[in-house]
Amino acid sequence: MAAAPPGSATKHTFSSLLKQKSLRTSPPPKSRATMAISVREVDPAFQGAGQKDGLEIWRIEKLQAVPVPKESHGKFFTGDSYIILKTTALKNGSFRQDIHYWLGKDTSQDEAGTAAIKTVELDAALGGRGVQYRELQGNETEKFLSYFKPCIIPEEGGLASGFRHAEVNAREHVTRLFVCRGKHTVHVKEVPFARSSLNHEDIFILDTESKIFQFNGSNSSIQERAKTLEVVQYLKDINHEGKCDVAAVEDGKLMADADAGEFWGLFGGFAPLPRKTFPELNGIDSAFPPKLLCVNKVQTVSVDCDCLTKALLDSTKCYILDCGSEIYVWMGRETALEDRKRAGLAAEELLREGNRPKSHIIRLMEGFETAIFRSKFNKWPKKAEAVVSDESRGKVAALLKRQGFNAKGITKAAPVKEEPLPQIDCTGNLQVWRVNDSEKTFLSFSEQCKFYSGDCYIFQYSYPGDDGEECLIGTWFGKKSIQEERTAATSLANTMIESLKFQAVLVRLYEGKEPIEFFPIFQNLVIFKGGASTGYKKFVSENGIQDDTYSENGVGLFRVQGSGPDNMQAIQVDTAAPSLNSSYCYILHDGDTVFTWIGNLSSSVDQDLAERQLDVIKPNLQSRMLKEGSEYDQFWKLLGIKSEYPSQKIARDQESDAHLFCCTFSKGVLKVREIFNFTQDDMMTEDIFILDCHSCVFVWVGQHVDTKIQAHALSIGEKFLELDILMENLARETPVYVINEGSEPQYFTRFFTWDSAKSAMRGNSFERRLSVLKDGVKPRRDKPKRRPITSSHAGRSSVPDKSQRRSTSFSPDRVRVRGRSPAFNALAANFENSNARNLSTPPPVATKPFSKSSSPDPVKPPQRAASIAAMSASFERPRQTLIPKSIKATSPDVNKPQSEASKPKPEVNATPTVKDGQTAVTPTIREDVKEGQPEDEEGLPIYPYDRLRTSSTNPAADIDQSRRETYLSSAEFREKFGMTKEAFAKLPKWKQNRLKIALQLF
């Protein structure tokens, strides 16, 4: 005789089971100050649970929890009950635990009740940090199904329910019909193999011995059809060892189609399908008003209130929040374990009394409430880090140890993950525009890394990617920029994206909220107060606001920050003592009077960056270095008055665990649905998805999204920030990226196991996956790699030409290499690579973790030096060919024909090598030397001092601009520097740079 299903069980059975367990494990009284848990109530089967990322499953056997082997995970029987623990290691170093108890449709009531009680015990063993879900067969939550992609198909049978596990003869295939529902996760249910089971709304799978048919109801969506194909692949693999035909049958196609004819033949011929009736789910109104109930020892009492607030919840009690399709059980941290079990019982009885077997029960502990639960309350307080009960977990560990179990690590958390490094190549080309009213003005090379807080900017950055040239177009809004220019910047950037046929990534940035990829692009960025745009000037004038735009001759205070020479910034702050911070270095100037203030908590890197920034803000001026605590009176006089200031580093938004949402946007209303345990295959080309990692938000737009909705992609991202779905206090200024399918950058794909070939396929989601399933091969590219991005907008590349690279003066307006300071250029000279951007220092390894190869491209000209080439190869990737100086022609003689003068001359002592059938020249460290020209001991040509000066009227050609001093003769070097070349080489770089600046050799 079959056991009664859990939905029809009586109150007496479940209550008596709880009462029996209470008699065996009656806990001693506890004080209200602690979470009352008796270690005798915890099942030893849960020892060591939840200590590592992954799934753990127990089956209820003879009212005991028995672990399920890993190879059997995902295999469920209709007559059994299971407990599933999903542990996720978070970026903050803690664990998140989700506990589910799954009840088969034929499970006994005793097993169902034991599963519910054991779930509470497991949560107690974990310190009360888990969220508990009741899963009923056929009505599982999407989170639960996401653990077992693509689906679960419970088998008939059970252990203690009176059923026997079905044994299938391996040589005999049984034809089965399944109905599949779901756009993101698929609910699969076996139905009778009959025509009457089919309808127009759902998708069906007919699994025969030689072929698997997928029948697509005419009213089903493309996304549902594509998801169902994953189930077809699953059945093909497990039932047919991957060897059977697959056919798709469209609702409405008759016998003319061969596959359709065969499909309908199995049902005895074609006949019209009946219309499906849709019963109301549990009879629940979608606008069900939430009701709060307090659980006492004998009954539940309604809590009267005008609106739900956190203050209504008492830590010593348990509550039920009835939301119709979901029932939440909230358990205070100071409640006893028996009270929590009783609250779970009350929720089960509430479902039975209301005839709502398909409603979900979700139990959660105080301090670990989900975002959806918190959203039901009015102004839930900002979520703080909940304290896990180490006392209770320690008691559990002690109990298990006495019983002979090794409980090592029960209170141990996962290691903290490091902040991700910038995932962008830093050797590309940069163009920058300032927005003036409704137009944009291109900034010269020397000005493109100087921003003003009152202005808006547009930048276009093209760089080599894994699949060709990639492009990033962004808008940067200063803190005091006006709304009109922000709107104009957004419109102009969208026009640029459209002109590139949506192959570029768009990003919207606010000052102070820049992502980690932004600063390495600019490398050396200075942000001044005030503004230079016409809109800002007009705004301050019309509103009578004092214009505080930076002046070189006035007083200015700059905070220096960054991680290294390729990522450093100088931010102008208020000229006042509270602007100081002990963790940073500052530059303060009053005209030609310059101070460098060194905070006591700053590092040597910070001090080095301050030295470099001096060469940008106040070149040619000597700065007085002041250690914190030893300042001059003149220093404090410039800051107004001495006062207190902070010492902690300015915190930036940390990247948290990513969440993926599918979006629908209609009539200005945004609705989202979270995709749990997401993969690339969850992102359908017909939809828009949002990836939220807290520090930034990515809006991914599929190729088949309607163009009208595609135009609102940035607005969708901004509305998502307003909604703050996860209640994580997202700032409106959080960076928003808009990424079109097929143009995904590395800093987006790192959240997935990404296959770029999938996003490069043609057709809708269903057509793509059907092609892969039938061909039995990996996705193939149907289109070539992205072509190099070329902008139709005026403006020159950030890579300067020869005249730009030539340093002619020391004024702040002189042309610099990508905003780097002269000191940095000299420091980088020893690592110079002729193929690198702007002939400057290649980016560090950390900024290019995605490099495909460490070997140079064989089609490129050879490096200037074999030793430098070997060093550079570790962080250089192939890019557009630039002609290195080692094979450039010397300056053509005016008397020689141009064709002869332009021929490259081979380098002295170069040795030919053969690679890939081509002969290449492997150069030595020596520079080019003209015939008959004197050389120094290093083999470099010698030039007189007058020709090496930056202000020379007859400058020497084809020299390394950052190493001018090396071309002096030994005698003249000693005369000018007062020391030998060897002694000079032993000096610190900053001292070398100071001497070179004074001699106009920098």
Secondary structure, 3 states (H helix, E strand, C coil): CCCCCHHHCCHHHHHHHHHHHHHHCCCCCCCCCCCCCCHHHCCHHHCCCCCCCEEEEEEEECCEEEECCHHHCCCCECCCEEEEEEEEECCCCCEEEEEEEEECCCCCHHHHHHHHHHHHHHHHHCCCCCEEEEEECCCCCHHHHHHHCCCCCCECCCCCCCCCCCCCCCCCCCCEEEEEECCCCCEEEEECCCHHHCCCCCEEEEECCCEEEEEECCCCCHHHHHHHHHHHHHHHHHHHCCCCEEEEEECCCCCCCHHHHHHHHHCCCCCCCCCCCCCCHHHCCCCCCCEEEEECCCCEEECCCCCCCHHHCCCCCEEEEECCCEEEEEECCCCCHHHHHHHHHHHHHHHHHCCCCCCEEEEEECCCCCHHHHHCCCCCCCCCCCCCCHHHHHHHHHHHHHCCCCCCCCCCCCCCCCCCCCCCCCCCEEEEEEEECCEEEECCCCCCCEEECCCEEEEEEEEEECCEEEEEEEEEECCCCCHHHHHHHHHHHHHHHHHCCCCCEEEEEECCCCCCCHHHHHCEEEEECCCCCHHHHHHHHHCCCCCCCCCCCCEEEEEEEEEECCEEEEEEECCCHHHCCCCCEEEEEECCEEEEEECCCCCHHHHHHHHHHHHHHCCCCCCEEEECCCCCHHHHHHCCCCCCCCCCCCCCCCCCCCEEEEEEEECCEEEEEEECCCCHHHCCCCCEEEEECCCCEEEEECCCCCHHHHCCHHHHHHHHHHHCCCCCCCCCCCCEEEEECCCCCHHHHCCCCCCHHHHCCCCCHHHHHHHHHHHCCCCCCCCCCECCCCCCCCCCCCCCCHHHHCCCCCCCCCCCCCCCCHHHHHHHHHHCCCCCHHHCCCCCHHHCCCCCCCCCCCCCCCCCCHHHHHHHHCCCCCCCCCCCHHHCCCCCCCCCCHHHHCCCCCCCCCEEEEECCEEEEECCCCCCCCCCCCECCCCCECCCHHHHCCCCCCCCCCCCHHHHHHHCCHHHHHHHHCCCHHHHHCCCHHHHHHHHHHCCCC
